[in-house]
């Protein structure tokens, strides 16, 4: 299979071999995401050709996952606030461009599927798998299955009043996403930073502005998780994406803030995802494998 994970900032692609319980990326490619749907399909077709040339074996299928609202059954990208498409027929366009069967899904749900089958959610039946990157969304694992539900935790209102790219104000994503943390630090200090990882390094170094931005992000994230805990009562929240690479710099204050906010809710266990930023690609490959096995 060739698996492609279209992210808000970066697109990852991999030549993958394996089964529904074990997959391996043989060769990988990365490139900046093109900012429109036709461009994305062209980019996917180019990545497929590059990776197809890297193997003597025939390619059985493409697995493609994208952000935003997704209609998996009809192969349509319904809406993406960050990338600006609406009701786009990704499967039809990708199959026409590659001449390969295409499995299609939501990037976060696909990553959740990979984390459930292969990663740090394997022992869980009810969990929220939440990658934190350019945006924030969640895969909802309910009764042992990743459900086809929006999971748009990044766009619940948590009271801070800052505008969000979705058109609302006060969203979790507007303060707690990796992109928001970097943006808010730059706005506060007028010093550009290379992403949230740099802000995390400044937090560890004791930079006062970085600490303030980080704590505000943790507060927004904790309030979003509290809402999920009240509604779904998950066993665990599995944190992934680039921000989770901060490790205990994220989980320790997040756990403390949850303890400070919780009254009656059960606090879910906080775990770090095992698959890092490869989860979306591995999940896209699993979707392709599942599609082929259904034939």
MIDOSE-1310 file (N, C-alpha, C; in nm, 2 decimals, decimal comma, always signed):
residues 295
xxxx	+0,08/-0,12/+0,00/+0,00/+0,00/+0,00/+0,09/+0,12/+0,00; +0,03/+0,23/-0,05/+0,09/+0,36/-0,03/+0,00/+0,44/+0,06; +0,04/+0,49/+0,17/-0,04/+0,56/+0,27/+0,00/+0,71/+0,27; -0,10/+0,79/+0,27/-0,08/+0,94/+0,26/-0,16/+1,00/+0,37
xxxx	-0,09/+1,08/+0,46/-0,16/+1,15/+0,57/-0,14/+1,30/+0,54; -0,25/+1,36/+0,50/-0,25/+1,51/+0,47/-0,27/+1,58/+0,60; -0,17/+1,66/+0,64/-0,18/+1,73/+0,77/-0,21/+1,88/+0,74; -0,23/+1,96/+0,84/-0,25/+2,10/+0,82/-0,13/+2,17/+0,78
xxxx	-0,01/+2,12/+0,81/+0,11/+2,18/+0,77/+0,19/+2,10/+0,68; +0,20/+1,97/+0,71/+0,29/+1,87/+0,64/+0,21/+1,75/+0,59; +0,25/+1,70/+0,47/+0,19/+1,58/+0,42/+0,30/+1,47/+0,43; +0,26/+1,36/+0,49/+0,35/+1,24/+0,50/+0,30/+1,13/+0,42
xxxx	+0,39/+1,06/+0,35/+0,35/+0,95/+0,27/+0,45/+0,83/+0,30; +0,40/+0,71/+0,28/+0,48/+0,59/+0,31/+0,44/+0,48/+0,22; +0,54/+0,40/+0,18/+0,53/+0,27/+0,12/+0,52/+0,17/+0,23; +0,41/+0,10/+0,24/+0,38/+0,02/+0,36/+0,35/-0,12/+0,32
xxxx	+0,40/-0,22/+0,39/+0,36/-0,36/+0,38/+0,31/-0,41/+0,51; +0,22/-0,51/+0,51/+0,17/-0,57/+0,64/+0,03/-0,62/+0,63; -0,02/-0,64/+0,75/-0,15/-0,70/+0,77/-0,23/-0,61/+0,86; -0,36/-0,65/+0,89/-0,44/-0,56/+0,97/-0,39/-0,55/+1,12
xxxx	-0,30/-0,64/+1,16/-0,25/-0,63/+1,30/-0,10/-0,59/+1,30; -0,04/-0,58/+1,19/+0,11/-0,54/+1,19/+0,14/-0,48/+1,06; +0,19/-0,36/+1,06/+0,23/-0,29/+0,94/+0,37/-0,23/+0,95; +0,44/-0,21/+0,84/+0,57/-0,16/+0,84/+0,59/-0,06/+0,73
xxxx	+0,64/+0,06/+0,76/+0,67/+0,15/+0,66/+0,81/+0,12/+0,60; +0,81/+0,10/+0,47/+0,94/+0,06/+0,40/+1,02/+0,19/+0,36; +0,94/+0,28/+0,31/+1,01/+0,41/+0,26/+0,91/+0,52/+0,29; +0,96/+0,64/+0,33/+0,88/+0,75/+0,36/+0,92/+0,88/+0,29
xxxx	+0,82/+0,96/+0,27/+0,84/+1,09/+0,21/+0,76/+1,20/+0,29; +0,81/+1,32/+0,29/+0,74/+1,43/+0,36/+0,75/+1,56/+0,27; +0,64/+1,64/+0,27/+0,65/+1,76/+0,20/+0,54/+1,86/+0,26; +0,56/+1,99/+0,24/+0,46/+2,09/+0,29/+0,33/+2,06/+0,22
xxxx	+0,22/+2,07/+0,29/+0,08/+2,05/+0,24/+0,05/+2,16/+0,15; -0,01/+2,13/+0,03/-0,06/+2,22/-0,06/-0,20/+2,27/-0,01; -0,23/+2,40/-0,03/-0,34/+2,46/+0,04/-0,47/+2,46/-0,04; -0,50/+2,37/-0,13/-0,63/+2,35/-0,19/-0,65/+2,21/-0,23
xxxx	-0,77/+2,16/-0,24/-0,80/+2,02/-0,26/-0,75/+1,97/-0,39; -0,76/+2,04/-0,50/-0,71/+1,99/-0,63/-0,55/+1,97/-0,62; -0,49/+2,07/-0,55/-0,35/+2,06/-0,53/-0,31/+1,94/-0,45; -0,39/+1,91/-0,34/-0,36/+1,80/-0,26/-0,37/+1,67/-0,34
xxxx	-0,47/+1,65/-0,43/-0,48/+1,53/-0,51/-0,35/+1,52/-0,60; -0,31/+1,64/-0,66/-0,20/+1,63/-0,75/-0,07/+1,59/-0,67; -0,06/+1,64/-0,55/+0,05/+1,61/-0,46/+0,05/+1,46/-0,42; -0,07/+1,41/-0,39/-0,08/+1,27/-0,36/-0,04/+1,18/-0,48
xxxx	-0,09/+1,22/-0,60/-0,05/+1,14/-0,72/+0,10/+1,14/-0,74; +0,17/+1,26/-0,72/+0,31/+1,27/-0,73/+0,38/+1,18/-0,63; +0,34/+1,18/-0,50/+0,39/+1,09/-0,40/+0,38/+0,95/-0,43; +0,26/+0,91/-0,48/+0,23/+0,77/-0,52/+0,33/+0,73/-0,63
xxxx	+0,36/+0,81/-0,73/+0,45/+0,77/-0,83/+0,59/+0,76/-0,78; +0,63/+0,85/-0,69/+0,77/+0,84/-0,63/+0,78/+0,71/-0,55; +0,68/+0,68/-0,47/+0,70/+0,56/-0,39/+0,67/+0,43/-0,47; +0,59/+0,44/-0,57/+0,57/+0,32/-0,66/+0,70/+0,28/-0,72
xxxx	+0,78/+0,38/-0,76/+0,91/+0,36/-0,83/+1,01/+0,29/-0,73; +0,99/+0,30/-0,60/+1,08/+0,25/-0,50/+1,07/+0,10/-0,47; +0,97/+0,03/-0,54/+0,95/-0,11/-0,52/+0,93/-0,18/-0,65; +0,97/-0,31/-0,65/+0,94/-0,39/-0,77/+0,80/-0,46/-0,75
xxxx	+0,74/-0,45/-0,64/+0,61/-0,52/-0,61/+0,50/-0,43/-0,66; +0,39/-0,49/-0,71/+0,27/-0,40/-0,74/+0,21/-0,34/-0,62; +0,15/-0,22/-0,64/+0,08/-0,15/-0,53/-0,06/-0,19/-0,54; -0,12/-0,24/-0,42/-0,25/-0,29/-0,42/-0,35/-0,18/-0,40
xxxx	-0,32/-0,07/-0,32/-0,41/+0,03/-0,29/-0,34/+0,15/-0,24; -0,42/+0,26/-0,23/-0,38/+0,39/-0,16/-0,47/+0,40/-0,04; -0,41/+0,44/+0,07/-0,48/+0,48/+0,19/-0,46/+0,63/+0,20; -0,57/+0,71/+0,20/-0,56/+0,86/+0,21/-0,64/+0,91/+0,33
xxxx	-0,58/+0,99/+0,41/-0,65/+1,05/+0,52/-0,63/+1,20/+0,52; -0,73/+1,27/+0,56/-0,73/+1,42/+0,55/-0,79/+1,48/+0,68; -0,77/+1,60/+0,71/-0,83/+1,66/+0,83/-0,96/+1,72/+0,80; -1,03/+1,78/+0,90/-1,16/+1,84/+0,89/-1,27/+1,75/+0,91
xxxx	-1,39/+1,78/+0,85/-1,50/+1,69/+0,85/-1,50/+1,60/+0,73; -1,52/+1,47/+0,75/-1,50/+1,37/+0,64/-1,62/+1,28/+0,63; -1,66/+1,25/+0,51/-1,77/+1,15/+0,49/-1,69/+1,03/+0,42; -1,65/+0,94/+0,51/-1,58/+0,82/+0,46/-1,66/+0,74/+0,36
xxxx	-1,79/+0,72/+0,39/-1,87/+0,63/+0,31/-1,87/+0,68/+0,17; -1,88/+0,81/+0,14/-1,89/+0,86/+0,01/-1,76/+0,92/-0,04; -1,65/+0,91/+0,03/-1,52/+0,95/-0,01/-1,51/+1,10/-0,03; -1,57/+1,18/+0,06/-1,58/+1,32/+0,04/-1,52/+1,39/+0,16
xxxx	-1,43/+1,49/+0,13/-1,39/+1,59/+0,23/-1,49/+1,69/+0,25; -1,57/+1,69/+0,36/-1,68/+1,78/+0,37/-1,64/+1,92/+0,40; -1,54/+1,94/+0,49/-1,50/+2,08/+0,52/-1,37/+2,07/+0,60; -1,28/+2,16/+0,56/-1,16/+2,18/+0,63/-1,14/+2,33/+0,66
xxxx	-1,14/+2,37/+0,78/-1,12/+2,52/+0,82/-0,98/+2,56/+0,79; -0,88/+2,47/+0,81/-0,74/+2,51/+0,80/-0,70/+2,50/+0,65; -0,75/+2,42/+0,57/-0,71/+2,40/+0,43/-0,81/+2,45/+0,33; -0,93/+2,48/+0,37/-1,02/+2,56/+0,29/-1,10/+2,48/+0,18
xxxx	-1,12/+2,35/+0,20/-1,21/+2,28/+0,10/-1,35/+2,25/+0,16; -1,44/+2,23/+0,06/-1,58/+2,19/+0,10/-1,63/+2,10/+0,00; -1,69/+1,98/+0,05/-1,76/+1,89/-0,03/-1,68/+1,84/-0,15; -1,55/+1,80/-0,12/-1,46/+1,76/-0,23/-1,45/+1,61/-0,24
xxxx	-1,47/+1,56/-0,37/-1,47/+1,41/-0,39/-1,33/+1,35/-0,39; -1,27/+1,33/-0,28/-1,13/+1,29/-0,27/-1,11/+1,15/-0,33; -1,19/+1,06/-0,30/-1,17/+0,92/-0,35/-1,18/+0,92/-0,51; -1,29/+0,98/-0,56/-1,30/+0,98/-0,71/-1,18/+1,04/-0,78
xxxx	-1,14/+1,16/-0,72/-1,03/+1,23/-0,78/-0,90/+1,16/-0,77; -0,87/+1,10/-0,65/-0,75/+1,03/-0,63/-0,74/+0,90/-0,71; -0,85/+0,82/-0,72/-0,85/+0,70/-0,80/-0,83/+0,74/-0,95; -0,89/+0,85/-0,99/-0,86/+0,89/-1,13/-0,72/+0,93/-1,16
xxxx	-0,66/+0,99/-1,06/-0,52/+1,04/-1,07/-0,42/+0,93/-1,06; -0,45/+0,83/-0,98/-0,35/+0,72/-0,96/-0,38/+0,59/-1,02; -0,50/+0,57/-1,06/-0,55/+0,44/-1,12/-0,53/+0,33/-1,01; -0,55/+0,37/-0,89/-0,55/+0,27/-0,78/-0,67/+0,28/-0,69
xxxx	-0,72/+0,17/-0,64/-0,83/+0,18/-0,54/-0,78/+0,26/-0,42; -0,87/+0,34/-0,37/-0,83/+0,43/-0,26/-0,93/+0,42/-0,14; -0,86/+0,39/-0,02/-0,94/+0,39/+0,10/-0,92/+0,53/+0,16; -1,03/+0,58/+0,22/-1,03/+0,72/+0,26/-1,08/+0,73/+0,40
xxxx	-1,02/+0,83/+0,47/-1,07/+0,85/+0,61/-1,02/+0,98/+0,67; -1,06/+1,00/+0,79/-1,02/+1,12/+0,87/-0,88/+1,09/+0,93; -0,80/+1,20/+0,93/-0,66/+1,17/+0,97/-0,65/+1,14/+1,12; -0,73/+1,20/+1,20/-0,73/+1,17/+1,35/-0,79/+1,04/+1,38
xxxx	-0,90/+1,00/+1,32/-0,96/+0,87/+1,34/-0,86/+0,76/+1,29; -0,80/+0,78/+1,18/-0,70/+0,68/+1,13/-0,58/+0,67/+1,23; -0,54/+0,78/+1,28/-0,43/+0,77/+1,38/-0,48/+0,70/+1,50; -0,60/+0,72/+1,54/-0,66/+0,65/+1,66/-0,67/+0,50/+1,63
xxxx	-0,70/+0,47/+1,51/-0,71/+0,32/+1,48/-0,57/+0,26/+1,49; -0,47/+0,33/+1,44/-0,33/+0,28/+1,45/-0,29/+0,26/+1,59; -0,32/+0,37/+1,67/-0,28/+0,36/+1,81/-0,35/+0,25/+1,89; -0,48/+0,22/+1,85/-0,55/+0,12/+1,91/-0,50/-0,02/+1,88
xxxx	-0,47/-0,04/+1,75/-0,43/-0,17/+1,70/-0,28/-0,20/+1,73; -0,20/-0,09/+1,72/-0,05/-0,11/+1,72/+0,02/-0,04/+1,83; -0,05/+0,06/+1,90/+0,02/+0,15/+1,99/-0,02/+0,14/+2,13; -0,03/+0,26/+2,19/-0,05/+0,27/+2,34/-0,19/+0,27/+2,38
xxxx	-0,29/+0,23/+2,29/-0,43/+0,22/+2,33/-0,47/+0,07/+2,31; -0,38/-0,02/+2,30/-0,42/-0,16/+2,26/-0,50/-0,22/+2,37; -0,48/-0,19/+2,50/-0,55/-0,25/+2,61/-0,67/-0,18/+2,65; -0,71/-0,08/+2,57/-0,83/+0,01/+2,61/-0,95/-0,02/+2,53
xxxx	-1,07/-0,02/+2,59/-1,19/-0,03/+2,52/-1,26/+0,11/+2,50; -1,24/+0,20/+2,60/-1,30/+0,33/+2,59/-1,19/+0,44/+2,62; -1,16/+0,52/+2,52/-1,05/+0,61/+2,53/-1,07/+0,73/+2,43; -1,01/+0,84/+2,45/-1,00/+0,95/+2,36/-0,85/+0,96/+2,32
xxxx	-0,83/+0,95/+2,19/-0,70/+0,95/+2,13/-0,68/+1,09/+2,06; -0,60/+1,18/+2,12/-0,60/+1,32/+2,08/-0,47/+1,36/+2,03; -0,44/+1,37/+1,90/-0,32/+1,43/+1,86/-0,33/+1,58/+1,86; -0,22/+1,65/+1,90/-0,22/+1,79/+1,91/-0,11/+1,84/+1,81
xxxx	-0,16/+1,91/+1,71/-0,07/+1,96/+1,61/-0,11/+2,09/+1,56; -0,12/+2,11/+1,43/-0,17/+2,24/+1,37/-0,31/+2,26/+1,43; -0,39/+2,16/+1,44/-0,52/+2,16/+1,50/-0,53/+2,06/+1,61; -0,65/+2,05/+1,67/-0,68/+1,95/+1,77/-0,81/+1,88/+1,74
xxxx	-0,81/+1,75/+1,73/-0,93/+1,67/+1,72/-0,91/+1,54/+1,80; -1,00/+1,45/+1,80/-0,99/+1,33/+1,87/-1,05/+1,21/+1,80; -0,99/+1,10/+1,82/-1,06/+0,97/+1,78/-1,13/+0,92/+1,91; -1,25/+0,88/+1,89/-1,33/+0,83/+2,01/-1,34/+0,68/+2,00
xxxx	-1,27/+0,62/+2,09/-1,27/+0,47/+2,10/-1,38/+0,43/+2,20; -1,48/+0,37/+2,15/-1,60/+0,34/+2,24/-1,63/+0,19/+2,22; -1,63/+0,11/+2,33/-1,66/-0,03/+2,33/-1,57/-0,10/+2,23; -1,44/-0,06/+2,23/-1,34/-0,13/+2,15/-1,33/-0,10/+2,00
xxxx	-1,41/+0,01/+1,96/-1,41/+0,05/+1,82/-1,39/+0,20/+1,81; -1,31/+0,24/+1,71/-1,29/+0,38/+1,68/-1,42/+0,42/+1,60; -1,50/+0,51/+1,66/-1,63/+0,54/+1,60/-1,62/+0,65/+1,50; -1,71/+0,65/+1,40/-1,72/+0,75/+1,30/-1,80/+0,87/+1,35
xxxx	-1,73/+0,94/+1,44/-1,79/+1,06/+1,50/-1,69/+1,17/+1,49; -1,74/+1,30/+1,49/-1,66/+1,41/+1,46/-1,54/+1,43/+1,55; -1,56/+1,41/+1,68/-1,44/+1,42/+1,77/-1,38/+1,56/+1,77; -1,45/+1,67/+1,74/-1,39/+1,80/+1,72/-1,37/+1,87/+1,86
xxxx	-1,29/+1,81/+1,94/-1,26/+1,86/+2,08/-1,19/+2,00/+2,07; -1,12/+2,02/+1,96/-1,05/+2,15/+1,94/-1,14/+2,26/+1,93; -1,27/+2,24/+1,89/-1,36/+2,34/+1,87/-1,48/+2,35/+1,97; -1,45/+2,30/+2,09/-1,54/+2,33/+2,20/-1,50/+2,46/+2,27
xxxx	-1,59/+2,53/+2,32/-1,56/+2,66/+2,38/-1,53/+2,64/+2,53; -1,41/+2,70/+2,57/-1,36/+2,68/+2,70/-1,34/+2,81/+2,78; -1,39/+2,93/+2,72/-1,41/+3,05/+2,80/-1,30/+3,15/+2,79; -1,20/+3,14/+2,70/-1,09/+3,24/+2,70/-1,12/+3,35/+2,61
xxxx	-1,21/+3,34/+2,51/-1,25/+3,45/+2,43/-1,17/+3,48/+2,31; -1,06/+3,41/+2,28/-0,97/+3,44/+2,17/-1,04/+3,38/+2,04; -1,03/+3,45/+1,93/-1,09/+3,40/+1,80/-1,02/+3,28/+1,75; -1,10/+3,19/+1,68/-1,05/+3,07/+1,62/-1,07/+3,07/+1,47
xxxx	-0,99/+3,00/+1,40/-1,00/+3,00/+1,26/-1,13/+2,94/+1,21; -1,20/+2,87/+1,30/-1,33/+2,81/+1,26/-1,45/+2,91/+1,26; -1,42/+3,03/+1,31/-1,52/+3,14/+1,32/-1,58/+3,16/+1,46; -1,55/+3,06/+1,55/-1,60/+3,08/+1,68/-1,49/+3,15/+1,77
xxxx	-1,53/+3,17/+1,89/-1,43/+3,23/+1,99/-1,42/+3,13/+2,11; -1,30/+3,13/+2,17/-1,29/+3,05/+2,29/-1,26/+2,90/+2,27; -1,22/+2,86/+2,15/-1,20/+2,72/+2,12/-1,07/+2,67/+2,19; -1,07/+2,54/+2,23/-0,95/+2,48/+2,28/-0,83/+2,50/+2,18
xxxx	-0,86/+2,48/+2,05/-0,75/+2,48/+1,95/-0,69/+2,62/+1,94; -0,76/+2,72/+1,97/-0,71/+2,86/+1,96/-0,60/+2,89/+2,06; -0,59/+2,81/+2,16/-0,49/+2,83/+2,26/-0,39/+2,71/+2,28; -0,44/+2,59/+2,26/-0,37/+2,47/+2,30/-0,30/+2,39/+2,18
xxxx	-0,34/+2,43/+2,06/-0,27/+2,36/+1,94/-0,12/+2,40/+1,94; -0,04/+2,32/+1,87/+0,10/+2,36/+1,85/+0,11/+2,49/+1,78; +0,03/+2,51/+1,68/+0,03/+2,63/+1,60/+0,00/+2,75/+1,69; -0,11/+2,74/+1,77/-0,15/+2,85/+1,86/-0,04/+2,88/+1,96
xxxx	+0,02/+2,78/+2,02/+0,13/+2,81/+2,12/+0,24/+2,89/+2,05; +0,28/+2,85/+1,94/+0,39/+2,93/+1,87/+0,34/+3,07/+1,83; +0,22/+3,08/+1,78/+0,17/+3,21/+1,74/+0,15/+3,30/+1,86; +0,10/+3,25/+1,97/+0,07/+3,34/+2,08/+0,20/+3,38/+2,15
xxxx	+0,30/+3,30/+2,15/+0,43/+3,34/+2,20/+0,49/+3,45/+2,12; +0,48/+3,44/+1,99/+0,54/+3,54/+1,90/+0,46/+3,67/+1,92; +0,33/+3,66/+1,93/+0,24/+3,78/+1,95/+0,28/+3,85/+2,08; +0,31/+3,77/+2,18/+0,33/+3,83/+2,31/+0,47/+3,89/+2,32
xxxx	+0,57/+3,84/+2,25/+0,71/+3,88/+2,27/+0,76/+3,95/+2,15; +0,69/+3,94/+2,03/+0,74/+3,99/+1,90/+0,87/+3,92/+1,86; +0,89/+3,80/+1,92/+1,01/+3,72/+1,88/+0,96/+3,59/+1,81; +0,98/+3,57/+1,68/+0,93/+3,45/+1,61/+1,00/+3,33/+1,67
xxxx	+0,92/+3,22/+1,67/+0,97/+3,09/+1,71/+0,94/+2,98/+1,61; +1,02/+2,88/+1,61/+1,00/+2,77/+1,51/+0,91/+2,66/+1,57; +0,78/+2,69/+1,60/+0,69/+2,60/+1,64/+0,68/+2,58/+1,80; +0,59/+2,50/+1,84/+0,57/+2,48/+1,98/+0,69/+2,41/+2,05
xxxx	+0,77/+2,34/+1,98/+0,88/+2,27/+2,04/+0,98/+2,37/+2,09; +1,00/+2,48/+2,02/+1,09/+2,59/+2,06/+1,03/+2,65/+2,19; +0,90/+2,67/+2,19/+0,84/+2,73/+2,31/+0,86/+2,64/+2,43; +0,85/+2,51/+2,41/+0,87/+2,41/+2,52/+1,01/+2,42/+2,57
xxxx	+1,11/+2,44/+2,48/+1,25/+2,45/+2,52/+1,26/+2,58/+2,61; +1,19/+2,69/+2,57/+1,20/+2,81/+2,65/+1,13/+2,79/+2,78; +1,02/+2,71/+2,79/+0,96/+2,69/+2,92/+1,06/+2,62/+3,01; +1,13/+2,52/+2,96/+1,23/+2,45/+3,04/+1,34/+2,54/+3,09
xxxx	+1,37/+2,64/+3,01/+1,47/+2,74/+3,04/+1,42/+2,85/+3,13; +1,29/+2,85/+3,16/+1,24/+2,94/+3,26/+1,20/+3,08/+3,20; +1,18/+3,08/+3,07/+1,13/+3,20/+3,00/+0,99/+3,24/+3,05; +0,97/+3,35/+3,11/+0,84/+3,39/+3,17/+0,73/+3,39/+3,07
xxxx	+0,75/+3,45/+2,96/+0,64/+3,46/+2,86/+0,61/+3,32/+2,81; +0,71/+3,23/+2,78/+0,68/+3,10/+2,74/+0,60/+3,02/+2,84; +0,64/+3,04/+2,97/+0,56/+2,97/+3,08/+0,42/+3,01/+3,08; +0,39/+3,14/+3,06/+0,26/+3,19/+3,06/+0,18/+3,13/+2,95
xxxx	+0,23/+3,14/+2,83/+0,16/+3,08/+2,71/+0,14/+2,93/+2,73; +0,24/+2,86/+2,78/+0,22/+2,72/+2,80/+0,11/+2,68/+2,91; +0,11/+2,76/+3,02/+0,01/+2,73/+3,12/-0,13/+2,76/+3,07; -0,15/+2,87/+2,99/-0,28/+2,90/+2,93/-0,32/+2,79/+2,83
xxxx	-0,22/+2,73/+2,76/-0,26/+2,62/+2,67/-0,30/+2,50/+2,75; -0,23/+2,47/+2,86/-0,26/+2,35/+2,94/-0,40/+2,37/+3,00; -0,43/+2,49/+3,04/-0,57/+2,52/+3,10/-0,68/+2,49/+3,00; -0,66/+2,54/+2,87/-0,76/+2,52/+2,77/-0,77/+2,37/+2,74
xxxx	-0,66/+2,30/+2,73/-0,66/+2,16/+2,70/-0,73/+2,08/+2,82; -0,70/+2,12/+2,94/-0,77/+2,05/+3,06/-0,92/+2,07/+3,06; -0,96/+2,19/+3,02/-1,10/+2,22/+3,02/-1,17/+2,14/+2,91; -1,11/+2,12/+2,79/-1,16/+2,04/+2,69/-1,17/+1,89/+2,73
xxxx	-1,07/+1,84/+2,80/-1,07/+1,71/+2,84/-1,17/+1,69/+2,95; -1,19/+1,79/+3,04/-1,29/+1,78/+3,14/-1,43/+1,76/+3,08; -1,46/+1,83/+2,97/-1,59/+1,81/+2,90/-1,61/+1,67/+2,85; -1,50/+1,62/+2,79/-1,51/+1,48/+2,74/-1,52/+1,38/+2,86
xxxx	-1,46/+1,41/+2,97/-1,47/+1,32/+3,08/-1,61/+1,32/+3,13; -1,68/+1,44/+3,13/-1,82/+1,45/+3,18/-1,91/+1,37/+3,09; -1,89/+1,38/+2,96/-1,98/+1,32/+2,86/-1,96/+1,17/+2,84; -1,83/+1,13/+2,83/-1,80/+0,99/+2,78/-1,73/+0,91/+2,89
xxxx	-1,67/+0,97/+2,99/-1,60/+0,89/+3,10/-1,50/+0,79/+3,05; -1,41/+0,84/+2,96/-1,31/+0,75/+2,90/-1,21/+0,69/+3,01; -1,16/+0,57/+2,99/-1,05/+0,52/+3,07/-0,93/+0,60/+3,07; -0,90/+0,65/+2,95/-0,77/+0,72/+2,93/-0,79/+0,83/+2,82
xxxx	-0,70/+0,93/+2,82/-0,68/+1,02/+2,71/-0,54/+0,99/+2,66; -0,52/+0,96/+2,54/-0,39/+0,93/+2,48/-0,35/+1,05/+2,39; -0,25/+1,12/+2,44/-0,21/+1,24/+2,38/-0,10/+1,22/+2,27; -0,12/+1,26/+2,15/-0,02/+1,24/+2,04/+0,01/+1,37/+1,97
xxxx	+0,06/+1,36/+1,85/+0,10/+1,48/+1,78/+0,23/+1,54/+1,83; +0,27/+1,65/+1,76/+0,40/+1,71/+1,80/+0,40/+1,76/+1,94; +0,29/+1,81/+2,00/+0,30/+1,86/+2,13/+0,33/+1,76/+2,24; +0,29/+1,63/+2,21/+0,31/+1,52/+2,31/+0,46/+1,49/+2,32
xxxx	+0,54/+1,53/+2,22/+0,68/+1,51/+2,23/+0,74/+1,58/+2,35; +0,67/+1,68/+2,41/+0,71/+1,75/+2,53/+0,71/+1,66/+2,65; +0,64/+1,55/+2,64/+0,64/+1,45/+2,75/+0,59/+1,51/+2,88; +0,66/+1,49/+2,99/+0,61/+1,53/+3,12/+0,59/+1,68/+3,13
xxxx	+0,66/+1,76/+3,05/+0,63/+1,91/+3,05/+0,49/+1,94/+3,01; +0,42/+1,85/+2,94/+0,28/+1,86/+2,91/+0,20/+1,78/+3,01; +0,23/+1,66/+3,03/+0,14/+1,57/+3,11/+0,14/+1,61/+3,26; +0,25/+1,65/+3,32/+0,25/+1,68/+3,46/+0,16/+1,80/+3,50
xxxx	+0,18/+1,92/+3,43/+0,08/+2,03/+3,46/-0,06/+2,00/+3,41; -0,08/+1,92/+3,31/-0,21/+1,89/+3,26/-0,28/+1,81/+3,37; -0,21/+1,71/+3,42/-0,27/+1,63/+3,53/-0,31/+1,71/+3,65; -0,22/+1,80/+3,69/-0,24/+1,89/+3,80/-0,36/+1,98/+3,78
xxxx	-0,37/+2,04/+3,66/-0,48/+2,13/+3,63/-0,62/+2,05/+3,63; -0,62/+1,93/+3,57/-0,74/+1,85/+3,58/-0,78/+1,82/+3,72; -0,68/+1,79/+3,81/-0,72/+1,76/+3,95/-0,78/+1,89/+4,01; -0,73/+2,01/+3,97/-0,79/+2,13/+4,02/-0,92/+2,16/+3,97
xxxx	-0,96/+2,11/+3,85/-1,09/+2,15/+3,79/-1,20/+2,05/+3,82; -1,16/+1,92/+3,84/-1,26/+1,81/+3,85/-1,33/+1,82/+3,99; -1,46/+1,80/+3,98/-1,54/+1,79/+4,10/-1,60/+1,65/+4,11; -1,69/+1,61/+4,01/-1,75/+1,48/+4,02/-1,70/+1,38/+3,91
xxxx	-1,64/+1,44/+3,81/-1,60/+1,36/+3,70/-1,48/+1,26/+3,74; -1,48/+1,15/+3,67/-1,36/+1,06/+3,69/-1,25/+1,11/+3,60; -1,13/+1,14/+3,66/-1,02/+1,19/+3,58/-0,96/+1,07/+3,50; -0,96/+1,09/+3,37/-0,90/+0,98/+3,29/-0,75/+0,97/+3,30
xxxx	-0,70/+0,85/+3,29/-0,55/+0,84/+3,28/-0,50/+0,91/+3,16; -0,39/+0,98/+3,18/-0,32/+1,05/+3,07/-0,20/+0,96/+3,02; -0,21/+0,93/+2,89/-0,10/+0,85/+2,83/-0,04/+0,93/+2,71; +0,08/+0,90/+2,68/+0,14/+0,95/+2,56/+0,13/+0,85/+2,45
xxxx	+0,10/+0,89/+2,33/+0,09/+0,80/+2,22/+0,22/+0,74/+2,19; +0,22/+0,62/+2,13/+0,34/+0,54/+2,11/+0,39/+0,56/+1,96; +0,30/+0,60/+1,87/+0,34/+0,60/+1,73/+0,39/+0,73/+1,68; +0,39/+0,84/+1,76/+0,43/+0,97/+1,72/+0,36/+1,02/+1,60
xxxx	+0,43/+1,09/+1,51/+0,37/+1,15/+1,40/+0,35/+1,05/+1,28; +0,38/+0,92/+1,30/+0,36/+0,82/+1,20/+0,22/+0,76/+1,21; +0,15/+0,79/+1,32/+0,02/+0,73/+1,34/-0,08/+0,75/+1,23; -0,09/+0,87/+1,17/-0,18/+0,89/+1,06/-0,15/+0,81/+0,94
xxxx	-0,02/+0,80/+0,90/+0,02/+0,72/+0,79/-0,01/+0,57/+0,81; +0,02/+0,52/+0,93/+0,00/+0,38/+0,96/-0,15/+0,35/+0,96; -0,23/+0,45/+1,01/-0,38/+0,43/+1,01/-0,43/+0,43/+0,87; -0,38/+0,52/+0,78/-0,42/+0,52/+0,64/-0,39/+0,38/+0,58
xxxx	-0,27/+0,32/+0,61/-0,24/+0,19/+0,56/-0,34/+0,09/+0,61; -0,38/+0,09/+0,74/-0,47/+0,00/+0,79/-0,61/+0,01/+0,72; -0,65/+0,13/+0,69/-0,78/+0,15/+0,62/-0,77/+0,08/+0,48; -0,65/+0,09/+0,41/-0,64/+0,03/+0,28/-0,64/-0,12/+0,30
xxxx	-0,57/-0,17/+0,40/-0,57/-0,32/+0,42/-0,71/-0,37/+0,45; -0,78/-0,30/+0,54/-0,92/-0,34/+0,57/-1,01/-0,34/+0,45; -0,99/-0,24/+0,36/-1,07/-0,23/+0,24/-1,04/-0,35/+0,15; -0,91/-0,39/+0,13/-0,87/-0,50/+0,05/-0,92/-0,63/+0,11
xxx	-0,92/-0,64/+0,24/-0,97/-0,77/+0,31/-1,12/-0,79/+0,30; -1,19/-0,68/+0,27/-1,34/-0,69/+0,26/-1,38/-0,74/+0,12; -1,29/-0,74/+0,02/-1,32/-0,79/-0,11/-1,37/-0,93/-0,11
